[in-house]
C-alpha cells in the first residue's frame, strides 16, 4: 500500500490541526486580545471625542481626560515633573500600564456619558512609571544618567527625600512621603540579551520609540507625553 499523501489530503490535515485547541492562550495572544479591546472601544466612539481636534494625525488625550485618570495630588505632581523636565532639556513620558488604563478609562468615561448622567468615579494609580528622553538642550553632563540627574535636581528643589538610584538599569525612584507616592523614572533605554534567560545589557536609547520597542505587551508599548510643549501626545510605535 502506498504511503504517499496527496496534496488535497495534506491540506485537509493542516486545516484540521488548526481547528484543534492546543493549551491555554499565550501571553502574546492575550496581549493581542487586550489590544482588540482597546481598539474596539475607541472605534465605537467618534475620533474627535477621544483625541483633540487640533491634530488629526498624532493622537492626543485632552488635558481633562488626563486629569480624570489621577487623584488631584498625583496629577499636580506629574504636571510639575513635566515642567521641571522641560527646563532641564528633557522630555517626560508616562509609560506602560498606566497609559493603557488611562486610555481605556477615557473611552469608558465617554461611553458612560452617553448612557448615564450619574457622577463619574475617580480613578487613581498607586505607581507611576516615567521615562525621560534627552533633547539637544539637556542641562546635564553628556556622561551622566539623565534620570538620576533629573530626580536629584527635583528632590533638591522640592526638599524631598534622597532618591534611590539604580545605575545599572538607568533608573531612579522619587518619593513623596506625604502622598504615599513613589515614582520610578528611567532614562529611555534599549536592552540587549546575550542569550535566553540572561539579564539584559542596558544602553541609552536615542528616542522614546526605541525604548517602547523593548516592551513585552503591545498594549504596554504606549507612552503619554507629560511635557508642556506636547502634553497629551500618545506615542504608539
N, C-alpha and C positions, 0 to 999 in steps of 0.2 A: 504494500500500500504506500502510495506516495506521501511524503511528509511536506510537500510543497503547499504553502499557504497563498491563496490568490490575493490580489490587491484588494478586491472587494471585502474578503474575509478579514484582512488586516485592518482595513478602515473601520469595519464593524467592531472589532475588538478594541480599537482605540477609542471609539465613541462610547462603548460600554464601560471602559475603565474610567473615563472622565465623569460618568454619572455616579460612580461609587463615592461615598463619603469616606475619606481617609483621615481619621483622627480629628481633634478639635481644630478650630481656626488658628492660624499662626498669628504672631504679633503684627506682622506686616499686613495680613489680611484684616485684622482688627483695625489697624491704622487706616486702611482704605475705607472701611465701613464708617469710621468716625468722620473721615473727610467727606463722605457722601452725605452724612447727616448735616454737616456744616453747609455744604453746597445746596442741599435741599431746602434748608431753612432760608438761606439767602435768596434762592431762586423764587421762593413763594412771595417775596416782598419786592416792591419797586426799588430799583437800584438806588434812586436818589434818597430813599428813606433810610438807607443804611450808611451810605457814603455821602460825603459832602458834594455839593453840586459844582464846586469850583474846579474840581479836577476829575474828569470822567475817566482818564486813563490810569492814574495812580490811585488805588483805593485809600480812602481816609476814613477814620472814625471821627465824628464830630466831638467837640470838647465835652458836651453834656453827656454823651454816651460813655466817654472815658470816666467821667466823674461818677456816673451811676454804678460803675463797677467796683468802686472802692469806698471805704468809710472816708469821711472828710479829712481826718488827720493824715491818713495814708496818702490820699490824693494830694494834699498840700505838700507832703514830703517828696513825692516823686516829681511834682512840678518844680519844686525848689532845686532838686538834684539836676533836672534838665537844664535849668538856668545856670547853675554852677558849672555844669559840664561844658556848656557852650562858651562860658567865659574862659575856660581853660583849653579851648581849642579841641573839644571832644564832642562827638555825637553820642547821645544816650538813647538806648532802646530797652524796652521790656521784651523779654523773650520767653518762648516755651508755653507751658500750660496756662499761664496767666493770660496770655494773649488769646489763646483758643477759647478759654472760658469767657473772656470779655466779649469776644465776637459772638459766641453763642448766646450770651446774655443780651447783647444788643438786638439780635434777631428775635429772641424770645420776648423781650420787652415790647417790641413793635408789634408782634403778633398778638400779645396780650392786650395792647392798647386798642386793637381793632375789635376785640371780643368783649372787653370789660373796661369800666371806668374806675375800678377799685384801685386803691393805692398800691404802688409797686414796692416790693420788699428790697431793702438794700443788701447788696452782696459785698463781702469783704474777703481779702486774700491774706492769710497769715504770713506767707512767704512770698517775696517778690524777687525774681532773678533779673538782673540788668546787665547789659553789655555796653562798654564804651568803645568807640572807634576813633582813631586819631584823624585829625584833619591837618592840612599844612600849617594851621595856626596853633598847633599843640604847644602848650606852655612848658611842658616838662622836658627833661633831657631825652635825647633820642634813644639812649641806652636804658632808660627807666621803664618800669612796667606801668603802663598808663592807669590801670585800675587801682594800683596801690598808691600812685602819685595822687590820684583823684580823691580816694577816700581819706587819705591822710590830711589833705587840704580841707576837705569838708569837715572832718572831725575837729580839726583845729579851729576853724572859723566858727563852728556852731557849738563848740565846747562839749562834744560827745566823747564817750569812752574811746580809748585807743583801739583802732580797728585790728582785726585778726587778719594776718597776711598768709596767703598760700602761694608762695612764689612759683613753685613747680608748675602749678596749673594756671598761673597768671590771674589769680582771683584774690579778693579780699572781702571781708564781711564788716558791714557798718551796722552799729547797734543804736537803737533809740529806746532806752530803758523805760521812759515814761509812757511810751506807746506799746511796749511789749513787742517791738518790731525789729527784725533782723533782715538786712538786705544784702544779698550776695551780688557783688559786682565783679564782672570778669572783663578782661580785655578781649576783643574779638580774636579768636584763635582757630587754628586748624590742628587736627590730631593725626599723627602718623603711627600706624600699628606695624611693628616689625614682623609679628606672627600672631596667629589667633590666641586669644586669652591674655595677651601681653598688655601691660599698662601702656597707654599711648605716650608718644613723644609729642609734647605740645609746643607749637610755634605760633608766633603772632600772625594774625590774618590781616589782610590789607583792606577788607571791607566786611560789612555785615552779611552780605550774600555768602562770602566764603565761610563765615562762621556758621551760618544756618545749614550749609550743606553737610556738616558733620553730624547733625542731629538725627535721632532714630526715627520717630514717627513723622509722617508728612505733616500732621496737624500740629506737631511741636516745632516744625521748621517755619515759624512765623515770628515776626518782630514788629513792634509798635514803637514808632518814634516818640520820644518824650522831649525832644529838643524844641525850643520855642520857634525856631525857624521853619520846622515842618512837623509840628505837633499833630499826632494822629495818623501819620502816614503808616500804612500797613505794608510790610515787606514780605512777599511770598515768592521765593525763588522757584 
